Structure formats: structure tokens, C-alpha cells
Amino acid sequence: MKDYETREVVLADGKQQTCSYSGPLKIEFKNRQCFTGALILGDMPLLGSIPLEDMDLVIHPSRMILEANPANPNMAVSIVK
């Protein structure tokens, strides 16, 4: 992975800092995959909403699991309007 540029970000507490932006990254989860970039802010990955939607994944907060959309178990389905 290569650092392509530096970006300024605003953290959840309102503080601003600069960080590296790297990519492209290929993310794989079960039978799904997508390509994206990543902000480097430490050693804990955070998967954003765009890759989750791209791979058609759903979050079950009460069960604390991530899984392929049960309505589309064999492949990711995208909504395009």
C-alpha cells in the first residue's frame, strides 16, 4: 500500500488533524469484495458506509455481527436510480 496524499480531517470531538490517505485497497468479506481508499489514523480499521453498501452488507447491532444481506445471499446487489 502506498501513501498517495495527506488529508485534513475533523475528528468526532471536533479536533482537526492531518493524516495519510492510501489506496486503492481491496476489501473482502465472505463472498463479497470492493475497492476503496483509507485514511490512516492509527492501528484500528473503521469500515465506512460506502464499502458496506458496495458489498451489500448489513449490521445487526443487537447481535454484534456483520453479514451479507440475507435478501441477496449469493452476490452483492446495488440500487441504482
C-alpha positions in Angstrom: 0.0 0.0 0.0 1.3 3.4 -0.9 0.5 6.8 0.7 -0.9 9.0 -2.0 -1.5 12.2 -0.2 -2.1 13.9 3.1 -5.6 15.0 4.1 -7.0 17.1 6.8 -9.8 15.5 8.8 -12.2 16.6 11.6 -12.5 14.0 14.4 -15.7 13.2 16.3 -14.6 15.5 19.1 -14.2 18.4 16.7 -10.4 18.4 16.6 -8.6 18.8 13.3 -5.6 16.8 12.3 -3.8 15.7 9.1 -3.4 12.1 8.2 -2.2 10.0 5.3 -4.7 8.7 2.7 -3.7 5.4 1.0 -5.2 3.1 -1.6 -6.5 1.5 -3.6 -7.5 -1.2 -1.1 -9.3 -4.4 -1.9 -11.7 -5.3 1.0 -13.0 -8.9 1.1 -15.7 -10.2 3.4 -17.2 -13.7 2.9 -18.3 -13.8 -0.7 -18.1 -10.0 -1.2 -15.4 -7.6 -2.2 -14.9 -3.9 -3.0 -12.2 -1.3 -3.8 -11.7 1.8 -1.7 -9.2 4.2 -0.1 -8.4 4.6 3.5 -7.4 7.4 6.0 -4.6 6.2 8.2 -5.4 7.2 11.8 -3.8 4.5 13.9 -4.0 0.7 14.0 -7.8 0.2 14.3 -9.6 -0.1 10.9 -13.0 1.5 10.5 -15.2 0.4 7.7 -17.4 3.2 6.4 -20.8 3.2 4.9 -19.8 3.3 1.3 -17.9 0.0 1.3 -20.7 -1.6 3.4 -23.3 -0.6 0.8 -21.0 -1.5 -2.1 -20.7 -5.1 -0.7 -24.4 -5.2 0.3 -23.7 -5.9 3.9 -26.0 -5.5 6.9 -25.2 -4.8 10.5 -27.1 -6.4 13.4 -26.3 -4.2 16.4 -28.1 -6.3 19.0 -26.2 -9.4 17.9 -23.0 -7.5 17.2 -22.5 -9.2 13.8 -21.9 -8.1 10.2 -23.2 -10.3 7.4 -24.2 -10.4 3.7 -27.6 -9.1 3.1 -30.0 -12.1 3.6 -32.2 -10.8 0.8 -29.2 -11.3 -1.6 -27.0 -14.1 -0.2 -25.2 -15.1 -3.4 -23.9 -11.8 -4.6 -24.0 -8.1 -3.8 -26.9 -6.2 -5.2 -26.7 -2.4 -5.8 -29.6 0.0 -6.1 -29.1 2.4 -9.0 -31.6 5.2 -9.6 
